[in-house]
Amino acid sequence: MSAQNSAGIQTLLDAEREASKIVQKVRTKRVREARDEAKKEIDAYRKTKEEEFKKFEAEHTQGNKEAEAEANKEADVKIQEIQTAGKKSQAKVVDDLLKAVLEIHPVAPTAAAA
């Protein structure tokens, strides 16, 4: 009877090992499936957030472009005004500078200045 018990126990141990291998394979397969599923969910979430960001960026960049264009227009107007003013009084400024350089009027120092 002991030989039968020993053979029966050995058969049970072998069956347990085989069941353990099957359970491990199923666990490994399920972990892989869960990992793949999680990757898909993460990719979908990332894609959604990237689209939201691009939409947000496009909306706010448009406002910046409009403000930049307005500032450029104002700067162009001011530059034009400065150039016009410079052209108007250019001859007078040159004459005044030449006059100041060429016509020397020495002034004697006074006692208070010394």
C-alpha positions in Angstrom: 0.0 0.0 0.0 2.8 2.3 0.7 4.1 2.0 -2.9 0.6 2.9 -4.1 0.4 5.9 -1.7 3.8 7.1 -2.8 2.9 6.8 -6.5 -0.4 8.6 -5.8 1.4 11.4 -3.9 3.9 11.7 -6.7 1.0 11.9 -9.2 -0.6 14.6 -7.1 2.7 16.6 -6.9 3.1 16.3 -10.7 -0.4 17.5 -11.2 0.1 20.4 -8.8 3.3 21.4 -10.6 1.5 21.3 -14.0 -1.4 23.3 -12.6 1.1 25.9 -11.1 2.7 26.2 -14.6 -0.7 26.7 -16.2 -1.7 29.3 -13.6 1.7 31.2 -14.1 1.2 31.2 -17.9 -2.3 32.6 -17.5 -1.1 35.3 -15.0 1.7 36.3 -17.4 -0.7 36.5 -20.3 -3.2 38.6 -18.2 -0.4 40.9 -17.1 0.7 41.4 -20.7 -2.9 42.1 -21.8 -3.4 44.5 -18.9 -0.1 46.3 -19.8 -1.1 46.5 -23.5 -4.5 47.8 -22.6 -3.0 50.4 -20.3 -0.6 51.6 -23.0 -3.6 52.0 -25.4 -5.5 54.0 -22.8 -2.4 56.2 -22.1 -1.9 56.8 -25.8 -5.5 57.7 -26.3 -5.4 60.1 -23.3 -2.1 61.6 -24.5 -3.6 62.2 -28.0 -6.7 63.8 -26.5 -4.6 66.2 -24.3 -2.3 67.0 -27.2 -5.2 68.0 -29.4 -6.7 70.1 -26.5 -3.3 71.8 -26.1 -3.0 72.5 -29.9 -6.5 74.0 -29.9 -5.7 76.1 -26.8 -2.4 77.2 -28.3 -4.0 78.1 -31.7 -6.6 80.2 -29.9 -4.2 82.1 -27.8 -1.5 82.5 -30.4 -4.0 84.1 -32.7 -4.6 86.8 -30.0 -0.8 87.3 -29.7 -0.4 87.7 -33.5 -3.2 90.3 -33.6 -1.5 92.3 -30.7 1.8 92.0 -32.5 0.4 93.2 -35.8 -1.3 96.2 -34.0 2.0 97.1 -32.2 3.9 96.9 -35.5 1.3 99.2 -37.2 1.7 101.7 -34.3 5.5 101.5 -34.5 5.4 102.1 -38.3 3.2 105.2 -37.8 5.6 106.6 -35.2 8.6 105.9 -37.4 7.0 107.7 -40.3 6.2 110.7 -38.0 9.8 110.9 -36.9 11.1 110.6 -40.4 8.7 113.3 -41.6 9.7 115.6 -38.7 13.4 115.0 -39.5 13.0 115.8 -43.2 11.1 119.0 -42.3 13.8 120.5 -40.1 16.8 118.7 -41.5 18.1 121.8 -43.4 17.7 124.0 -40.3 19.5 121.6 -38.0 22.4 121.3 -40.4 22.6 125.0 -40.8 22.5 125.5 -37.0 25.2 122.9 -36.5 27.5 124.4 -39.1 26.9 127.9 -37.7 27.8 126.7 -34.2 31.0 125.0 -35.3 32.2 127.7 -37.7 31.2 130.9 -35.9 33.2 131.1 -32.7 32.3 133.6 -30.1 34.9 133.5 -27.3 33.7 134.6 -23.9 36.2 135.8 -21.3 35.9 134.1 -17.9 34.5 136.1 -15.1 35.8 136.3 -11.6 32.7 134.6 -10.2 33.3 131.5 -12.5 36.9 131.1 -11.4 
